[in-house]
Amino acid sequence: MPKRILVIDDEWSIQRVLDARLRSWGFEVELASDAAAGLASARARTPDAVLLDVRMPGVDGFEVMREFQKDPALRAIPVVFLSANVLDTVRHRALSMGAVAFLAKPYDAATLQRVIEEAMKKAVAPPKKATTNPADSESAGAAAKQRPIPTIEITGTDFASEHTGPH
């Protein structure tokens, strides 16, 4: 079964480019144009990875990330931020919140593919929902809280243009 990627981005053109590219790489793709739709999609059918825009109307990508981190079923999903905002403070904030990578728009397709594949290889499985032994449940919950999601460091500035426009 193909791995499922959830794209949460309010810009239709970026959704379409990512949808086509991700499908060509063999991924199943779910598109959400805002935070509420993205969170509902993730909760209904857990994705293997999320591509998340920072700036969206209403609730931004940082708030979506906070919601993912609060939900035990979602916190282990690798999240890659994609943003036109390339300030170090924004990148640092995304990574410090638990994102596995931060890529600037326009992004380099080969870099994006590598980041997604590496993130899914290193992804930590979410904690099991039920156990028969209460002691196992406590230790599993503690382990899940302590387990960091690995960060993939992106170096260089090889971000080729795939689309134009702000965002």
N, C-alpha and C positions, 0 to 999 in steps of 0.2 A: 504494500500500500504506500502511495507517495506521502512524503512529509507535507504537513499543512502549514502554510505561512499566512498569518493575519496581517494585513496592511491597514494601518489606521492613519489616514491622511485626508484632509479636507479638499485637496486640490485634485480635481477629476483627471487632469492630464497626467499627473504623477501616478495616480492609481492605475491608469491604463498602461503606462509604460512599465510599471512594476509588475502588473498582472501578466502582460505578454512575456516579459523577460523571465519571471519566475516560472511560468508554465513551460517555457522553452527549456528550462533547466530541470524539468520533471517534478516541480512542486505543485501541490494543490493550493489554490489561492482563495482567500476570503477577503473581501474589501469592506471597509467601514469608513464612512466619511466624517464621523465625529466620535467623541469619547464615549458617549452612551452606547452607540451602536457597536463600537469596538469592545467595550466591556461585556455587553450582552453576548456578543459572538464568542468571545473567549470563554465565558462561563457556560455557554450552551454546548460548545464543542472545543475542547482545549487544543490550541494550536501547538505546533512544535517550535515555533519562533514567531516573534512579532517585529514588524517594522513600524516604527512610531514617529510621527511628525511632532515637533516641539510646539509650533504655533498653530493653533486651531481656534476657531471661534468658540466662545463659551469656556469649556474646560480644556486646558492645554495638556500637552504630553506629559509634563511633570506630574500633574494630578492623576493622570491615567496610570503612570508608573507607581505612584503612591497606593492606588487602589490594587494594583497587581501585587505589591509587596504586602499588603494587609491580608490578602486572600491566600490561605494555605494551598489551595488548588491551582493558583496562578503564579505564585512567587518564584517558582523554579523555571518558569518559561523564559528562555533567552530573549531579551529585548534589545533591538538595535535602533538607536535614534537616528533619524535622517532629518537634517535641517539645513536651511540656508543660513542660519545664524551660526557663524563660525567663531564666535568669541570664545576664548579659553574658559571663561567663567561658565558659559552655558554647557560646554563640553564636560567640564569638570563636574558640574552639578548632575548631569545625566549619568556619568560614570559612578559618581559617589552614591547615587540612588540605587545602583544595582544594574544599570545597563551593561551589556557585554561589549558594546562598541558604540561609537558615535561617528557617523559619516556625514560629510558636508555635501549638500546639494549644490551643483550637480555632482553626482557620485560616479566613480569609475565602476563599470559593470563587473569587471573581473574581481575587483576588491570586494564588492558587495557579495558576490557569489562565494568567495573564499571566507568572508566573515560569517555568512549564514551557515556554511557547512562546518566551520570550526566551532561555532557557537552550539550547534546541535550535537556535535560529537562530545562536547564538554558539558552539556546540559545535565543538571542533576534532576533525577526523577522526583516528582512531588511525593510527600509523605503519604503512606497508605491511610485510607479513611477509617478503617476499622480493624481492630485486632482482637484476638480472643483473650489475651493476657493484659490486664491494665498496666502492669509494669512495662511491657513492651510498648504500649501506647505512649507512656510518659517519656521513655527514652527516645522513641522515634520523633516525638514532638520536639524534644530538646535538640536532637541532632539536626532536624530540619531548620531550626532557628539559628544554629551555629554555622551551618554549611553555607559558605559564600558561593555566589555564582561567579565563575571565572570571568575575568575581563580580557578581551582580545585587544591588544594594543595595535592601533593603526598608525603607521609612520609614513612620512613622505606626503607629497601633494600631487598625487597622480589621478586627480579627480577630473575625468574627461566629461565634456558636456553631452548629456543625453536629452535635455530639455532646456528651455530658457524661461525666464520669468522669475519674479520674486517669490520667495517662500522656501 
